[in-house]
Amino acid sequence: MFLGTVTWSCAWRSTHDPAPAAAVVAESRFPGHAWRQVNPGVQGLDAVRLREAVRFLERHGCADGARSLVVVRNGDLVWSGPDADRMYGVYSCTKSFTGAVLGLLIDDGKCTLETRAADVLPDLAPAYGEVTFRHFATMTSGYRAAWDEPQGDYTNGPSMTPFVPASTPLFQPPGSAYAYWDSAMNMFARVLTRIAGEPLEDLFRRRIADPIGMLPGRWKWGTYGMIDGVPINGGAGNHKAHVLISAREMARFGHLYLHRGRWKDRQLLSAKWVEEATSPQVPADYAIKSAAFDGRGVYAYNWWTNGIGPDGKRKWPEAPAGTFAASGFNNNDMFVIPEWQMVVVRLGQDQNGCEISDDTYGTFLSLLGKALVDPPRDPLPDPAETADSSAVSPAVAGARPGTDAPHAVRVRAARIAIRGDDE
């Protein structure tokens, strides 16, 4: 039986820092035209240990090492590589930008996670009539495009014609399995474009990029060309239809999500959306239909989280449980670490024959954590949640992120919402 969308809220309070939430928020800055760069010690980091973490990434971070590494803590730049202003195509990090546009459209009341894509684009009705926006955002849609056959090592939706639906889905029904699939995200971008009535890049620029100060000359979003007179930005990040951006500008996007959609005194994305979009949404016990990238237990709404996978382990065991990330080919990655009030961006174009693994990033993050000289904080609570204790689920009230109780609640909620049952 379909039980509808299940949501939850948590009121987290640090056991290390008894200061009220308002005092913690006041310590975090928002950059103006440029980031303020400070000595690491100003923001509670040991400079020698921070350098050790950076050296590890330089040695194990493939050809581009840490040249485009940016580390932001409490809104101040504490590390910046020499190529931090160089623009890179960030490939599948683009998916997180697409997810942000989905959040804007939901906030505007133009759609919901349960909106059926075929109601927006009738071409999808014959084979994909039951696919919802939730399915697309969690890679559980089963969508497959024509000519989606593997192209060498590229097996997860490489079609150059992603807007032509294949007659046979990857799996049925939607929501019954997980498959990380680029063509599905590109089709999703077309659907979102039709709802928005404008290119995703234009909406993102007006509602997010400009308000958070992303420099126009340091980012842009590639397209698949025009359909019905409107440019269709890539939703997946493949075939050069990706976001191109510098590490400094990317860090602004991460800083927005660190603050749950708030920039200074403006709520650009709802805190509820940011929380759900960066919490695990795909149960670990799902079947998997594409071995390219396994998101079971860790994939959210177009973000990767430090959830618990089918092997019972976290994606980055050495990192705080609340960590989430945007990740793309060529070792383009951004980590947002709420417990540390930190954003880490590493960009490059060096994955041919050398991939920075989760284990390598895990060790780097562990070394970064050892550089902290003040206690780590829990994620900042939403003022609306702390003001209304009745909104907090008794099952998770007061729980630290990543503990067994809230994880079990979230996994069950995700299973109900995506698959529509409560087995």
N, C-alpha and C positions, 0 to 999 in steps of 0.2 A: 504494500500500500504506500502510495506517495504521501509523505508527511510534510512536504514543503521545505522551505529553506530554514535551516537551523542556524542561529547566530548566538554568540556569547560575548561576554565582556569580562575583563579581569581588572581588579584594582591591585596593582603590584606596589609593594613598598619595600625599600631596601632594608636589609638587616644590618648593613654596614653604615649607612648614613641616615640618621633619624631626622634630618632636616625635612621640612614640609616640601611638597612638590613645587610650590611657587619659588622657593629659594633655589632649587635645583635648576628650574627653567631659566632663572635670571642669570645663571652662570654661562649659559650657552649663547654665543653671538650669532648674528646673521651677517654675511659679508655685504659690503656695499658694491661699488664698481669693481673692486678687487678684494681678494682675500687678505686679511691681516696675517702676515707671517711672523711667528714668534719663536723664541727659544723653546725647545720642547719642555723645559722645566716649568715654564709659565703655565702649561696645561697639564702638569702632573705626570710628565714622562721623563725617565732617565735618559739623557742624551746618548750616553755610551751604549746602553742596551738597545735603544732605538736604532742606532747605527749598526749594531750587530744583526738586528732583524733585517735591515735593508741589505747588508752585505750577504746574508743568506739568500735573499731573493736575487741579488746580482749574480751569485754563483749558480743558483739552481733555477733561475727564471728565464732560461733560454736566451736567445741572442740579444733581445732588447732589455733583458734584465730589469732594472728598476729605473730606467731612463725616463719613463713616463709615470712614475709612481707619485701619488699624492696621498698624504695622510692628514686628515682634519680631525681635531678633537675640540669639542665644545665650541665649534664654529671658527676656530683659528687654524691656520695652516702650520703644521709642525714639521712637515717634510714635503719637499717638492723637487722632483727630478728635473734634469736639464731640458727634457722634451715635454714638460707638462702642458705646454701651450700648443703642441703639435696635434693636428686633427687626425684621427684614425677612423676607419670604418669599423664599427664595433659589432657587426654581425648580429648574433642572437641577443645581445643586450637590447637590441631594438624591440624585442618582445615586451620588455618591461615598459618601454615608452608606449607601445600599443595598449598595454594594460592600464596605463595611466589615463589614456583617452577613454577607455571603457569606463573607468571610474568617474570621469567628468560627465559622461553621458548618463550614467546611472544617477549621479548627484543631481543632474538637471531634470530627472524624471522622464527622459526620452526612451529608456529601456530598463530592463532588469536582467538579472542573471538567468531568469527563466524565460526570457524572450526567445521565441523560436526563430532561428536565422531564416527559415523558409518564408516566414511571414514578412520579412523585409526584402528577401531576394527569392522570388518564386522559382528560379532555376534550380534551387536546392531541393524542392519538394519531392521529386520522384524518388531519390535515394537517401536524402538527408532531412526528411521532413520533421523529424523529432529532435534534431540537434539544437541545443540551446546555447546561449552565450556562455553559460557556465561550462558546458562541455568544451567549447573552443578554448576558453581561458585556462582550463586544466589539462589540456591535451588528451581528453577522453571522448572526442567527437567521433572518431572513426573516419573522418573526412579524408578522401583520397582524390587527387586531381588526375585528369588524363595525362598519360605519359609520365607517371610518377615512378617508373621503374628505376632501380639503382643505377647510378652513374659512377662507376668505379667504387671508391670507398664511401661515396655520398649516397646513403640509403634511406634517409628519413625525410622524404618529400621533396625531391630535387626538381620537380617539373618546372619547365619554363612557361607553362600555361596553367598556373594555379587556379585560374578562375573558370576552368572548364571541369565540372565535376565528373569523376569517373562513375560509371554506372554501378560498380560494386564497391561498397565501403571496405575499409580495412577490417572492421569488425562490426557486429550488431548485437544488441542495440547500443546506441550511444550511452556512454556512462558505465559500460561494463568492463572496460579495459583501458590501459594507458598506452599511448604511442606518441612520442615526441615527433611532431610532423610539421615541417615548414610550410608545405602547401596549405595546410589547415589554417595556419596563422595568417597567411597572405589572403586567403578567402575571407577570413574574419575581418581583416582590415578593409576589404571591399564592402562588407556588410556594415561595418561601423561608419565608413565614409558616407554611405547612403543615408544612414540615420542622422549623421552630423550635418549633411548638406554642404560640406566643404572638405578640403583635404585635411587629413589628420594632422599634418605638419602645421597648417594654419591655426587649427584649434589648439594644438599643444603650445604653439608660440604665444598666442594671445592669452591663454588661461594659465600657463605654467612658465614657459621659458622666459618671457619678458618680465613677469612679476618677480621671478627669482634672480633676474639679472644675468641670464645666459647671454653672452655676447653674440650678436647676430653673425659675425664673421667667424665664429668658432664652433658653429654647429649647423647642420642641415640634415634633411631627411630625404633619402632617395625615393624614386617612384618607379612604378611599372608602366608609366605612361598614362594616357587619358582613357577614361571610360565614361560615356555620356557627357563628355565635356569637362569632367572633373579629374584632376590628377589623383592616382591611387598610390599612396605611399606604401611601401612594403611593410607588412605586419610581422614578418619573420626575421628579416635581416640578411637574406641570401640574395644572390644574383645582383649585387651592388645596389639593391634597393634598401639599403640600411641607413641607420643614423651615422653620420660622421660628426665627431665631436672631440674636443680636447679633454684631457684628464681634469683640468681645473673646472671646466663647465660641467662635466659629468658629476663632479663632486657636489655641485649645487643641487642637482637632481636627487642625489643621495641624501643631502642634508635636509631637503624638503621631506623625504620619507622618514628620516630619523625623527623629525618633529611631527610625524603623523599628519602630514599634509598642510601644516601651518608654516607660513613664512612671515616673520615679524608679527604684525597684528592681523594678518589675513589668513583665513582658512581656505586654501586653494583647492584642496581635495578633502573630503570628509574624513575625519579620524577613523570612523567606522570602516570606511572602504580601505584605508591604508592598513589597518589592523588585519582585516580579513585577507587582503591581497598578499600579505607577507606572512601568513600563517599556513601550515600544511593543509592542503585541501584534497590530496589524492591518497586514499588509504594504502598502506604498505602491502596489503594482501591482494591487491588487484592483479589480474593477468597483465602481461606486457606483450605488445604486438610489434614493437620495434626495439631492437637491442642497442640502438645507437646511444641513447641517453636514458637512464633509468630514473624516473622522477617519483617512483612510488614511495610514499611516506614523507617526501621532501618537497614536492612541487606545489606551488601555491597558485595564484592567479598571475601567471607569467613572471613569477619570481621563484628563485630557489631558496629553500630555507634549511636551517640546521635541524630538521626533523629526524625521525628515526626510520631508517629504511627497512627493507625485508630482512636484512641480516641482523636487525636489532641494534645497529650502531648509528650514531649521528653522522651526518655528511662530513662535518669537520669536528671531530671529537674534542680537539684542543680548544675550540672557540666557544664562546658563551652560547647558551641554548637559543637565545633570541636573535642570533645572527641571520641575516638574509642577504641575497646577492643577485645581481644581474650578471649573466655570463654569456660570452660569445666566442666564436672561433678566433684564432690568432691570439689566444691568451688575453682576451679583453674581459676584464672582470672588475666589478665594484662590490665591495662588502660594506654593509651597513650594520653596525654593532651597537645596538641601543644600550646594552649594559655598560659599555665603555664610552658612550657618547661620541662615537667615532665613525668616520667614513673613510674607507680606503679604496683608492682607484688605481688599477694597474692596466695600462693599455699597451698595445704593441701590434706587430704584424709578423710574427715569428713562429707560427705553429707548424710549419712544414718540417716534419721529422722531430719536432720537440714540443710536447704539450706539458704545460704546468698542471700537474695532477692535483686532486683534492688533498692527497697526502702532503704534497709540497706546500700548498697553501695553508694546510692545517699547521704544519711546523712553523711557517712564517707567522701565522696569527698567534701561535703559542709564544714565540719569541717577542712579538709585539705586546702581548699581554704581560710578559715579564718586565717590560719596560715601564709599566704603570707603577707609580710610586704612591698614588692615592687609591683607596679601595674602589673596585668596580661598582657601578650603580645598576640597579634594576632599570628596565625601560620606563620612561616617563609616563605616568598615568594621564589619561585624558581627563581634563578638569570636569567635563560633563559627567564622567563616570564616578569620579571621587565625590562629586557633589550629590549624587543620587545613589546611595548604597543599595536601594531596592533594585537597581538595574544589574547588580552583580549576581551571577549564578552562584548559589550556595556550594555547588560542586567545585568551583574554582576560586572562590573568594579567598584572597590572601595568599594564593599559591604562587610560587616562583615560576617563571617561564621554563618549560622543559621538564618539570617534575611529572611523575607518572599520572597523577590525577587529571590535570588539564590536558595532557597529551591524549589520554584515552577519550576524554570528552570531545576533543577536536577531531580525532580520527573517526569516532562514531558520527559526529555531526557531518563531516565531509562525506562519509559513505551514504548517509541518508540523502543529503542534498544532491549529490552527483548521480547516484544510481536510482534513488527514489524508493529505497526500501530500508528496513531496519532488521536485517537478518541477524 
